[in-house]
Amino acid sequence: MNPPTGPLTDHFSDTIVAISTPPGISGIGIVRLSGPRAAEIAASVFRPAHPRKAVAEQPTYSLLYGHVMDGEERVDEALLTVMRAPHTYTTQDVVEINCHGGLIPLRRTLSLCLDAGARLADPGEFTQRAFFFGRIDLAQAEAVADLITARTAEAARAALSQLGGRLSAEIERLRQALVNVLAELEAQLDFGEDLEPHAEPAAPTPPLSRGGPPPQGAGWGPRLASLASEVAALLATAAQGKLLRQGARVALAGRPNVGKSSLMNALLGEERMIVTAIPGTTRDTVEESLNLQGVPVVLVDTAGLREVKDEVEQAGVDRARQALNEADVILLLLDRSAPLQSEDEDLLETLAGPRTLVVLNKCDLPPASPSFPLYEADRENPVEISALTHAGLDRLRGAIAERIGLAGEHAAEIIVTNARHQQALEHALISLQRAQSSAQAGATEEYLAEDLRAALSSLGQITGATSPEEIVNQIFALFCVGK
């Protein structure tokens, strides 16, 4: 991407500064500068302990020990790193001052840099500069935010793959294939009388897919179908990507004292919930996080669903029902050691559906009857467990994973994790399918070209090649200051 021109370039040509580490007390904190005066401003607030060269004259990747100074007053003991353009995060000169992580040293260092002529960075402006100066594209920029907020190793791995450009390369491959077809279509429009219908150009055309070159003289329909199929295959990974990025909600339901809190403790592997023999101990929804096959899962323990007269308990029951409505999976717990009660039957009927997984707890105890009445043909096979002894928990985890859409290991090499990317792919697929249908109906090249241009624009929005400026600004506004 060529560097932008105009007011935006002026905005990005000044020197910015921000605290790049989270607020709070820690061992170190970083104040980051980027811009043409980064080294000059750093030199005005930092004094090396053993000066050999002035800070502004230091070569790239230099590390200096010294002190942040306010006049002759030492503000903090620090390390200063100098990174020279263009081989930096923003492609500009970047200086990082590593202070102690307390609020006072960081804020004073930031204030000194501002007084020396730096501007406070906008949210995400360091990454935005990397995007506008062409070091990364928009999909890679979004991957930075995903990597920072990843809650599991699998989510971080997917974000790192996107940051490395794998998704961008696939999108560019699809766009180039579209450009090739569009060029042939427009050649038919401009020079149709001089060309054989749907003839391939004299120069070899790159293959539409990894399987080989496009079919010679086969018309537009099959080639558009091939492109649509590849876009659809990439789009099919979005459900898996949504799980990695956003996770899933799993709610525990059941009448009081069937072992919901005990099961939650067992799944978490620690005693997070109070467990007593008194029904109704849990009066509110309680949420805890769990890593399930690389997917962040929020477990929600709910109050026992029953008729109550107490106002506080009723509020808990109301919240429980709301949690069940919002859940991706519902674990409906029943006590296998006791006969089914009317409350159990009501819940089985009320919560019946593809989201509900019936769990028979207390399988370490003798069953209430030799044939527990839950193996009828019209009901899901229940999972038998013991929250006390942890028997059956692995099977339950597998059943939950299957219910939320996880099928073993994440097989896809490239996963679409961003809702914006998913929407762009959906629009591209619609345009391609419309063009394919038009081709089969014998539409002219002019109509086909219009749909292909729309598909090309939709794909370009993923990497930022065709994204409106307001969309780009909106994306970076979601970043933290300092990144």
Buried (B, 14 or more C-beta within 10 A) or exposed (E): BEEBEEEBEEBBEEBBBBBBBEEEEEEEBBBBBBBEBBBBBBBBBBBBEEEEEEBBEBEEEBEBEBBBBBEEEEBBBBBBBBBBBEEBBBBBBBBBBBBBBBEEBBBBBBBBBEEBBBBEBBBBBBBBBBBBBEBBBBBBBBBBBBBEEBBBEBBBBBBBBBBEBBBBEBBBBBBEBBEBBBEBBBBBEEEEEEEEEBEBEEEEBEBBBEEEEBEEEEEBBBBBBBBBEBBBEBBEBBEBBBBBBBBBBBBBBBBBBBBBBBBBBBBBEEEBBEBEEEEBBBBEBBEBEBBBBBBBBBBBBBBBBBEBEEEEBBBBBEBBBBBBEEBBBBBBBBBBBBEBEEBBEEBBEBBBEEBBBBBBBBBBEEBBEEEBEBEEEEEBEBBBBBBBEBBBBEEBBBBBBEBBBBEEEBEEEBBBBBEBBBBBBBBBBBBBBBBBEBBBEEBEBEBBBBBBBBBBBBBBBBBBBBBEEEEBEEBBEEBBBBB
